[in-house]
Amino acid sequence: MPGRPVRDGRLILLAAALGLACVLFLTVGAQGDWAFVLRFRGAKLGALLVVGTAIAVATVTFQTVSGNRILTPSVMGIDALFLLFQTLLVFLLGGAGFAAIGPHLRFLAEAGLLMGAATLLFGLLLGRGRADLHRMVLTGIIFGVLFRSLTGLMQRMIDPSDFAVVQSAAFARFSSVETDLLGLSAVLCAVICAALWRMRHALDVLALGREAAIGLGLAYRRTVIAALALVAALVSVSTALVGPVTFFGLLVAALAHGVLADHRHARLLPAAALMAGLVLVAGQLVLDHVFDLATTLSVVVEFAGGLAFLFLVLKGSAR
């Protein structure tokens, strides 16, 4: 195909840009013991790449299944449930008791709760038609409002010093990730992404719509449930690792679609993952060395993602 070398070239350019950003992230301004610097920055870099890949792949897959380019897995209330769980732990145990919970135990509990809730939502509401997908999304929004209301109620009832602990969990923590959890998160993310990569051709068929997919012989319901379960797992891992992010996936998915101009998931999935890593690594590099940490990366990417959401809505990109 004439356009294939061009699109492959864009993927190579994205990979080269990400590689350059990673090298600069590890070396710019580094002084003293290089072993310590590379170990410290390498952990942060690994967290950025893992989270970026998980969110990007999950968002592209979810948009394919839902047939809508302005939806993200966060609209299902997963972020709100995460914050509710954090608030409930602080409400029951107090700030000291919450801090005493081991990071591995809390990570597994959070990831398991989020994955179970999302899978239950899919299993109960996903039927045979696209209307059920819309019902699932609307139900997720309603549950998100409910979870946020319960969270706000408990936050008003806890001690002010404990509220600071809850508030810190309300924003993504890209620069303060538990390094002990990074290896487990990376393995889980790699396994789930590999499973979605094996489904890339089925996702191409799903993008054609329910009727066309069934007409082409795809086991529609089974494929959709499997894809959404893997999306739930990716979102759960990334949220449990760094915290909630709402619009970042929308931003990188839109950038990947715009740069690549290709709907095949064999190129779209790696392009989105590379774009996510580039945005996070380059963004953190600029904030560290240009703006002297005047703000946090999560605030910047959520602001940019919100602008991308408004642009897509105004442009009428929802299908």
C-alpha positions as CSV (number, residue, x, y, z in Angstrom):
1,M,0.0,0.0,0.0
2,P,1.3,3.5,-0.8
3,G,0.5,4.9,2.6
4,R,2.1,2.1,4.6
5,P,5.8,3.4,4.4
6,V,4.6,6.8,5.4
7,R,2.7,5.5,8.4
8,D,5.6,3.2,9.4
9,G,7.9,6.2,9.1
10,R,5.7,8.2,11.5
11,L,5.9,5.3,14.0
12,I,9.7,5.3,13.7
13,L,9.8,9.1,14.3
14,L,7.5,8.7,17.4
15,A,9.8,5.9,18.7
16,A,12.9,8.0,18.0
17,A,11.4,11.1,19.7
18,L,10.4,9.0,22.7
19,G,13.9,7.5,22.9
20,L,15.5,11.0,22.8
21,A,13.1,12.2,25.5
22,C,14.1,9.2,27.7
23,V,17.8,9.9,27.3
24,L,17.3,13.6,28.1
25,F,15.1,12.7,31.1
26,L,17.9,10.4,32.5
27,T,20.8,12.7,31.8
28,V,19.9,16.4,31.8
29,G,21.1,18.2,34.9
30,A,22.4,15.0,36.4
31,Q,25.3,15.4,39.0
32,G,27.0,13.3,41.5
33,D,26.7,9.5,41.7
34,W,25.5,8.4,38.3
35,A,24.4,5.0,39.6
36,F,22.0,6.7,42.1
37,V,20.8,9.2,39.5
38,L,20.0,6.6,36.9
39,R,18.4,4.3,39.4
40,F,16.2,7.2,40.8
41,R,15.3,8.7,37.5
42,G,14.9,5.2,35.9
43,A,12.2,4.3,38.3
44,K,10.3,7.5,37.5
45,L,10.8,6.9,33.8
46,G,9.6,3.4,34.1
47,A,6.5,4.5,35.9
48,L,5.7,7.1,33.2
49,L,6.1,4.6,30.4
50,V,4.0,1.9,32.1
51,V,1.2,4.3,33.0
52,G,1.2,6.0,29.6
53,T,1.1,2.6,27.8
54,A,-1.7,1.3,29.9
55,I,-3.9,4.4,29.6
56,A,-3.3,4.8,25.9
57,V,-4.0,1.2,24.9
58,A,-7.0,1.0,27.2
59,T,-8.5,4.2,25.8
60,V,-8.0,3.3,22.1
61,T,-9.5,-0.2,22.7
62,F,-12.5,1.3,24.7
63,Q,-13.2,3.8,21.9
64,T,-13.1,1.0,19.3
65,V,-15.6,-1.1,21.3
66,S,-17.9,1.8,22.2
67,G,-17.7,3.2,18.7
68,N,-17.2,6.7,20.0
69,R,-14.0,8.8,19.9
70,I,-14.8,11.1,22.8
71,L,-15.3,8.4,25.4
72,T,-12.7,7.1,27.9
73,P,-12.8,4.3,30.5
74,S,-12.9,6.9,33.2
75,V,-16.4,7.9,32.3
76,M,-17.5,4.5,33.8
77,G,-16.8,5.8,37.3
78,I,-13.6,3.9,37.9
79,D,-11.7,7.0,39.0
80,A,-14.5,8.0,41.3
81,L,-14.6,4.4,42.8
82,F,-10.8,4.6,43.4
83,L,-11.2,7.9,45.3
84,L,-14.2,6.5,47.2
85,F,-12.1,3.5,48.3
86,Q,-9.2,5.7,49.4
87,T,-11.6,7.9,51.4
88,L,-13.3,4.9,53.0
89,L,-10.0,3.5,54.1
90,V,-9.0,6.8,55.7
91,F,-12.5,7.2,57.2
92,L,-12.3,3.8,58.9
93,L,-8.6,3.5,59.7
94,G,-7.5,7.2,60.0
95,G,-4.5,8.7,58.3
96,A,-2.0,6.8,60.4
97,G,-3.8,3.5,59.8
98,F,-4.0,4.2,56.1
99,A,-0.3,4.9,55.9
100,A,0.5,1.7,57.8
101,I,-1.1,-0.5,55.1
102,G,1.6,-2.1,53.0
103,P,1.9,-0.8,49.4
104,H,1.6,-4.2,47.8
105,L,-1.6,-5.0,49.8
106,R,-3.2,-1.7,49.0
107,F,-2.2,-1.9,45.3
108,L,-3.7,-5.4,45.0
109,A,-6.8,-4.5,46.9
110,E,-7.4,-1.3,44.8
111,A,-6.7,-3.1,41.5
112,G,-8.9,-6.0,42.4
113,L,-11.7,-3.8,43.5
114,L,-11.6,-1.6,40.4
115,M,-11.3,-4.6,38.0
116,G,-14.1,-6.5,39.8
117,A,-16.4,-3.5,39.7
118,A,-15.8,-2.8,36.0
119,T,-16.1,-6.4,35.0
120,L,-19.4,-6.7,37.0
121,L,-20.7,-3.6,35.2
122,F,-19.8,-5.1,31.8
123,G,-21.3,-8.5,32.6
124,L,-24.6,-7.1,33.9
125,L,-25.3,-4.4,31.3
126,L,-23.6,-5.6,28.1
127,G,-26.2,-7.2,25.8
128,R,-26.3,-7.9,22.2
129,G,-26.8,-4.4,20.8
130,R,-24.9,-1.1,20.7
131,A,-27.8,0.4,22.8
132,D,-26.5,-1.7,25.7
133,L,-23.1,-0.1,25.3
134,H,-24.7,3.3,25.6
135,R,-26.6,2.1,28.6
136,M,-23.4,0.8,30.2
137,V,-21.7,4.2,29.7
138,L,-24.7,6.1,31.1
139,T,-24.8,3.7,34.1
140,G,-21.1,4.3,34.6
141,I,-21.7,8.0,34.7
142,I,-24.5,7.7,37.2
143,F,-22.4,5.4,39.4
144,G,-19.6,8.0,39.1
145,V,-21.9,10.7,40.4
146,L,-23.0,8.4,43.3
147,F,-19.4,7.6,44.2
148,R,-18.3,11.2,44.2
149,S,-21.3,12.2,46.4
150,L,-20.4,9.5,48.9
151,T,-16.8,10.5,48.8
152,G,-17.7,14.2,49.4
153,L,-19.9,13.2,52.4
154,M,-17.2,11.1,54.0
155,Q,-14.6,13.9,53.4
156,R,-16.7,16.3,55.4
157,M,-16.9,13.8,58.3
158,I,-13.2,13.0,58.6
159,D,-10.5,14.9,60.6
160,P,-8.9,17.8,58.7
161,S,-5.5,16.2,59.0
162,D,-6.8,13.0,57.5
163,F,-8.5,15.0,54.7
164,A,-5.0,16.0,53.5
165,V,-4.2,12.3,53.0
166,V,-7.3,11.8,50.9
167,Q,-6.7,15.0,48.9
168,S,-3.2,13.7,47.9
169,A,-4.9,10.6,46.4
170,A,-7.3,12.7,44.3
171,F,-4.6,13.6,41.7
172,A,-2.2,11.4,39.7
173,R,1.2,11.0,41.3
174,F,3.5,10.6,38.3
175,S,6.6,11.7,40.2
176,S,6.1,9.8,43.5
177,V,5.4,6.2,42.5
178,E,6.0,3.3,44.8
179,T,9.1,1.7,43.1
180,D,8.3,-1.6,44.8
181,L,5.0,-1.8,42.8
182,L,6.6,-0.8,39.5
183,G,7.8,-4.3,38.5
184,L,4.5,-5.9,39.3
185,S,2.6,-3.2,37.4
186,A,4.9,-3.5,34.4
187,V,4.5,-7.3,34.2
188,L,0.7,-7.0,34.4
189,C,0.6,-4.2,31.8
190,A,2.8,-6.2,29.5
191,V,0.7,-9.4,29.8
192,I,-2.6,-7.4,29.2
193,C,-1.2,-5.4,26.3
194,A,0.1,-8.7,24.7
195,A,-3.4,-10.1,24.9
196,L,-4.9,-7.0,23.3
197,W,-2.2,-7.2,20.6
198,R,-3.3,-10.7,19.7
199,M,-6.8,-9.3,19.3
200,R,-5.7,-6.4,17.0
201,H,-7.4,-7.9,13.9
202,A,-10.6,-8.6,15.8
203,L,-10.5,-4.9,17.0
204,D,-10.2,-3.8,13.3
205,V,-13.4,-5.8,12.6
206,L,-15.2,-4.4,15.7
207,A,-14.4,-0.8,14.5
208,L,-16.7,-1.5,11.5
209,G,-19.8,-1.8,13.8
210,R,-21.8,-4.6,15.3
211,E,-23.7,-5.6,12.2
212,A,-20.7,-5.6,10.0
213,A,-18.6,-7.5,12.6
214,I,-21.3,-10.2,12.9
215,G,-21.7,-10.4,9.1
216,L,-17.9,-11.0,8.8
217,G,-18.2,-14.0,11.3
218,L,-16.8,-12.3,14.4
219,A,-18.0,-13.7,17.8
220,Y,-19.2,-10.2,18.7
221,R,-20.4,-10.5,22.3
222,R,-17.4,-12.7,23.4
223,T,-14.9,-10.4,21.7
224,V,-16.4,-7.3,23.2
225,I,-16.6,-8.7,26.7
226,A,-12.9,-9.9,26.5
227,A,-11.8,-6.5,25.2
228,L,-13.6,-4.6,27.9
229,A,-12.3,-6.9,30.6
230,L,-8.8,-6.3,29.5
231,V,-9.5,-2.5,29.4
232,A,-10.8,-2.7,32.9
233,A,-7.6,-4.5,34.0
234,L,-5.3,-1.9,32.4
235,V,-7.2,1.0,33.9
236,S,-7.2,-0.7,37.3
237,V,-3.5,-1.2,37.3
238,S,-2.7,2.3,36.1
239,T,-5.1,3.9,38.6
240,A,-3.9,1.9,41.5
241,L,-0.3,2.7,40.6
242,V,-0.5,6.5,40.2
243,G,-4.0,7.6,40.9
244,P,-6.9,8.8,38.7
245,V,-6.5,10.5,35.3
246,T,-9.6,11.5,33.4
247,F,-8.7,13.1,30.1
248,F,-5.1,12.0,29.4
249,G,-6.2,8.9,27.5
250,L,-8.5,11.0,25.3
251,L,-5.6,13.4,24.6
252,V,-3.1,10.7,23.4
253,A,-5.7,8.7,21.5
254,A,-6.7,11.9,19.6
255,L,-3.1,12.7,18.9
256,A,-2.4,9.1,17.7
257,H,-5.4,9.2,15.3
258,G,-4.3,12.6,14.0
259,V,-0.6,11.8,13.5
260,L,-1.1,8.3,12.1
261,A,-4.4,8.7,10.1
262,D,-4.8,4.9,10.2
263,H,-7.5,2.9,11.8
264,R,-5.7,-0.4,11.9
265,H,-4.8,-1.4,15.5
266,A,-1.6,-3.0,14.5
267,R,-0.3,0.6,14.1
268,L,-2.8,2.6,16.2
269,L,-2.1,0.8,19.5
270,P,1.7,1.2,19.4
271,A,1.3,4.8,18.1
272,A,-0.9,5.7,21.0
273,A,1.5,4.0,23.5
274,L,4.5,5.9,22.0
275,M,2.6,9.2,22.0
276,A,1.5,8.7,25.6
277,G,5.1,8.0,26.7
278,L,6.4,11.0,24.8
279,V,3.8,13.3,26.3
280,L,4.5,12.2,29.9
281,V,8.3,12.0,29.6
282,A,8.7,15.2,27.7
283,G,6.2,17.0,29.9
284,Q,7.9,15.9,33.1
285,L,11.3,16.9,31.7
286,V,10.0,20.4,30.9
287,L,8.4,20.8,34.3
288,D,11.5,19.6,36.1
289,H,14.1,21.7,34.2
290,V,12.2,24.7,32.7
291,F,9.4,25.5,35.2
292,D,11.3,24.2,38.3
293,L,8.3,22.1,39.4
294,A,6.0,25.1,39.5
295,T,3.1,22.8,38.9
296,T,2.5,19.0,38.6
297,L,2.3,17.0,35.4
298,S,-1.1,15.6,36.2
299,V,-2.6,19.1,36.2
300,V,-1.0,20.0,32.9
301,V,-2.0,16.8,31.0
302,E,-5.6,16.9,32.4
303,F,-5.9,20.5,31.3
304,A,-4.6,19.6,27.8
305,G,-6.9,16.6,27.7
306,G,-9.9,18.7,28.7
307,L,-9.1,21.1,25.8
308,A,-8.9,18.1,23.5
309,F,-12.2,16.9,24.7
310,L,-13.9,20.2,24.0
311,F,-12.3,20.4,20.6
312,L,-13.6,16.9,19.7
313,V,-17.0,17.8,20.9
314,L,-17.2,21.0,19.0
315,K,-15.7,19.4,15.9
316,G,-18.4,16.7,16.1
317,S,-16.0,13.8,16.1
318,A,-18.4,11.6,18.1
319,R,-19.6,8.9,15.8
